[in-house]
Structure formats: C-alpha cells, structure tokens
Amino acid sequence: MQEPRSISMWMDTLDGDLTLRPPLGGDIDVDVAIVGAGYTGLWTAYYLKKADPSLRIAILEKEFAGFGASGRNGGWCSALFAASHEKIAKASGREGVIAMQRAMFDTVDEVGRVIEAERIDAQFEKAGTVIFATSPGQLGRVRGEVEEDRSWGFGEDDIRWLEPEDAEQLLRVSGSLGASYTPHCAALHPARLVRGLASTVERLGVALYEGTTATAIEPRRVTTDHGMVRAPLIVRATEGYTAQLEGMRRQLVPLYSLMVATEPLPDAVWSKIGWSRRHTMADGRHLLIYAQRTGDNRIALGGRGAPYHFASRIDPEYERRPDVFADLKGVVHALWPATRDFAITHEWGGPLGVPRDWYSSVGFDRATGLAYAGGYVGDGVSTTNLAGRTLADLLLDRDSDLLRLPWVGHRSSKWEPEPLRWIGINLATRVYESADRAERIKGEPVDGRVDFLNRLIGLKNI
Ligand SMILES: Cc1cc2nc3c(=O)[nH]c(=O)nc-3n(C[C@H](O)[C@H](O)[C@H](O)COP(=O)(O)OP(=O)(O)OC[C@H]3O[C@@H](n4cnc5c(N)ncnc54)[C@H](O)[C@@H]3O)c2cc1C
C-alpha cells in the first residue's frame, strides 16, 4: 500500500489526518454498490443521495479515496471532452456535438456550485485556459483549433485568439507567438476536491469502505477480499485500473501522465511571469503538457512521455521516471526562466484510462443492473461530474436531457491484443516526441508524420 501523502504533491499538501477508513466488515445488502472512490464513484453517490436520501449506498475502494487519478491530476476542471467534434458528429450529428459541448461548459459551473454549496475548500478559481503557440508549427495548430471551434458555431465568448501582446496580459511564457483563450475552465486542488467529496457523501449517509478490493463484479453482487456486497444496482468506477478486473483487460488502457511542482514561488517571480489569476495553461506541442498556478503559488506542470507497459501493467514504479521528470523540469525552466533558481519539490504521476476510440462513455444495463462510466483520458475532472449526474438519472430511471447526450451508451471497441497495443502506443509516443524535437530544431511545422500515424492507428495526440 502506498502511503497517502506520497502519491502526489496534492495529497502531500492536505491538512489533517489521512488514516484509512475501515474496510468492509463482512457480507452486506445495499441498494447501490459503487466500486472505486475517485471522482466518478463519489459524484455518483452524491447525486444519488441528493435525489433519494433513503438509498443505501456502499462505496468499495481498494486503497483510499483519491488514490487514483483523482488525487494526482493537473487540476484542470475544463470543458474538454475526450472525443473530437468530428468523431461525435459521425454518430450524433452537429446537434450532438453542440449539446455535448454545452453540457461540458455547464459542468464546469456545476462543479463550482457544489464545491461552494458543500463548503469544500478545493481552491476552485474559474479563470479559463490559455494555450500558447511557442513555435511556428504550434501557431498553425493552436489557431486552427480556434477556427475549428468557430466552424461548429462556438463564438468569441467560448474561445478566441489572443495576439502575443494580449496573451502577455494574462501570463508570460518564453517564445510566445500568441495564444488561444477560453473562459470555460477552472483551476482547483484535486485532492482537496476528492477528499472533500468523500467526507460530503459520508455526511449524507453513504458507507465508504477503504482497503477493500473488488475481485469480481457480477449482476447483483460484488465479491471483495472482505466479504460480499449484494445490490440490485452496481457501478464500476475504476478508470485506469479497469484492466486489472477479470474480463476487462482490453477495455481501457492505463497510460501514465507525470507531473512536477515547484516550491511556492515568491512575488518577485510572479511579477516577472504575470499569471495573477489562476488560468490553466498549455501549449501547442504534440506530446501534451498542462500547467496551473496552484492555490499556494507553485507551478504544477504535467505531461505525457512515460511508456505504456506491456499487458496494461500498473506498478508504483511506473510513476517514477527520472527521464520524464527531467524533461518536465526542463519545460518549466524553458517556459519560465525566472523559476530556475527554485526547487522542484514534488514529482509524481498516475494512470489515465484510455478507450480504443478515445471516446469517454457512461452506460447502464437495466437487465443486469450494471453501470459504468470512464475512459476520460486526461479530461476527467469535470467529465466525472457529468457522469455522476447521468448515472444518477439512469439508475433512478428519471428522464432528463443528460440521457440524450452522445456519450450515453457509447461502446468503444476493445484494444488490440498484445504485443500490438504495446507497439502501437509506444510508437505513437516516440513519434510525437520526435516531431516536437524536430519542430524545436527546425522552427517549422512537423505535422506530416503525426497526421500519418494518427490516421494509421486512429490515435489522438497523447
Ligand atoms: C497525472 C494526471 C493528470 C491529470 N490531469 C487532469 C486534468 O488536469 N484535468 C482533467 O480533467 N483530468 C486530468 N486527469 C484525468 C483525471 O484525473 C481522471 O480522468 C479522473 O480523476 C478519473 O476519476 P475516476 O474516479 O474515474 O478514476 P480514479 O480517480 O482513478 O479512481 C478509480 C478508483 O478505483 C479504485 N479501484 C480500482 N480498482 C478497484 C477494485 N478492484 N476494487 C476497489 N477499488 C478499485 C482505485 O483505487 C481508484 O481510487 C489527469 C490524470 C492524471 C493521472
């Protein structure tokens, strides 16, 4: 068992006692059993209890609330949804794209509303996202995304292009050629949110068992290492760990995203960087990076680049990659040279859940009573809230507009058997990396090999 404070800077900076809650004490009967105490499981329990306080709900968590991606992420509560607009449009048309995107815009505010209503001190600040272009190649892609959103009917209020001098008013990065800006994102402290949600649902009467591993999920029962939970309704909320469940090996691939954080930076540094509000920040490179100014004045920055491990294996060792941490530290120093004299105090990471078609989904089969949500890739902080509200409506058989959103009932195909998935995913990572390196050296766009690869294996930039 990993010590709670060791898994991320966010868990390390929590106040108070992190002693584990007791495990399940034997067989029980409940109305709803939820496997996984990350945002998905907790939001689902929250909305179910709010709708029907008499429901008996048990959450089963193999480690502790927030052990997974929910206690480790970059804290972007964004309106980003994993599937591209084109992909959504193929099955659900233009209206489907717009409805999904509007639902995501609303979700950012809904997370903020509950945080306030339940007095969760999650350092939520909705200042939007700035995505910089720091090379000519990035310039084409970042501008292209603004135009692309425009073509779907999203206006200046939803996303706009900022010339370098305007972008600089928000925050300064080396080599900026301009940036896109959307107001639809908040920065938050991920662990405060997940731990605050856990306490909130307990206060509402939900039973949360930590240190309890589900070994089998079947219609009307969950078998655990501490007893059996019988329930007519069961929710699987296991995201990046899903491949460890019997029969689920090729459902979601665990891809690692890693992060670093500086020590709290003094005002002298912030006056050079700007960033007076906590806009979330990224740039247009192929291999994604993401950053936020934290509530305690650090820069926390993450990115991909860690390898995928054969047969979807997960191991705490995979979260510690000195080569990737060194790259991320290099990115912090390159974007903000004023941080060079300050320590990187934390390095951590964790697995994301990635479906084969990069399309998150939520679903429920009334015949078996089994429900699931996940496959958020790197966009789960807000999407899990939409999942929780949607699952509550599905399980309680309440009609709502949420049930008509394109991702409800979507089924992703399975990942290829090994060694194909290992070859494909790691090859993609290396191609994105080499394209970024070539763009840095040549100063010209290198999109050809990336486009070719994306078409060949149907992946989106990771
Ligand atoms: C480093 C990193 C950065 C990220 N940055 C962002 C970001 O900035 N913005 C964003 O939107 N998204 C981000 N994400 C993704 C986001 O964090 C996730 O999509 C989201 O937290 C998923 O929540 P979840 O509850 O579905 O899964 P998790 O939080 O992973 O929770 C799943 C839980 O299930 C438990 N579990 C698994 N198997 C079992 C079992 N058999 N029995 C009992 N319990 C089990 C696990 O222990 C875990 O606690 C990031 C992810 C990572 C790793």
The ligand as an ORCA input file, in Angstrom:
! r2SCAN-3c Opt
* xyz 0 1
  C      -1.167     12.924    -13.690
  C      -2.593     13.123    -14.165
  C      -3.006     14.399    -14.562
  C      -4.327     14.600    -14.981
  N      -4.748     15.881    -15.225
  C      -6.049     16.117    -15.486
  C      -6.529     17.453    -15.574
  O      -5.802     18.421    -15.331
  N      -7.837     17.639    -15.907
  C      -8.674     16.593    -16.126
  O      -9.836     16.824    -16.453
  N      -8.261     15.318    -15.978
  C      -6.983     15.050    -15.640
  N      -6.565     13.779    -15.437
  C      -7.559     12.700    -15.524
  C      -8.481     12.677    -14.311
  O      -7.723     12.800    -13.126
  C      -9.268     11.376    -14.294
  O      -9.967     11.257    -15.518
  C     -10.284     11.290    -13.159
  O      -9.677     11.563    -11.933
  C     -10.915      9.908    -13.160
  O     -11.661      9.741    -11.979
  P     -12.214      8.293    -11.651
  O     -12.938      8.372    -10.371
  O     -12.985      7.778    -12.816
  O     -10.917      7.376    -11.545
  P      -9.821      7.314    -10.375
  O      -9.640      8.587     -9.684
  O      -8.607      6.667    -10.959
  O     -10.477      6.340     -9.324
  C     -10.624      4.961     -9.523
  C     -10.590      4.330     -8.145
  O     -10.977      2.964     -8.241
  C     -10.226      2.238     -7.316
  N     -10.248      0.838     -7.749
  C      -9.763      0.346     -8.914
  N      -9.955     -0.975     -8.983
  C     -10.623     -1.325     -7.847
  C     -11.112     -2.555     -7.331
  N     -10.954     -3.696     -7.997
  N     -11.734     -2.561     -6.131
  C     -11.907     -1.405     -5.434
  N     -11.444     -0.199     -5.878
  C     -10.819     -0.178     -7.059
  C      -8.844      2.880     -7.398
  O      -8.047      2.588     -6.256
  C      -9.189      4.343     -7.521
  O      -9.232      5.005     -6.277
  C      -5.248     13.505    -15.038
  C      -4.825     12.239    -14.642
  C      -3.516     12.037    -14.210
  C      -3.083     10.659    -13.778
*
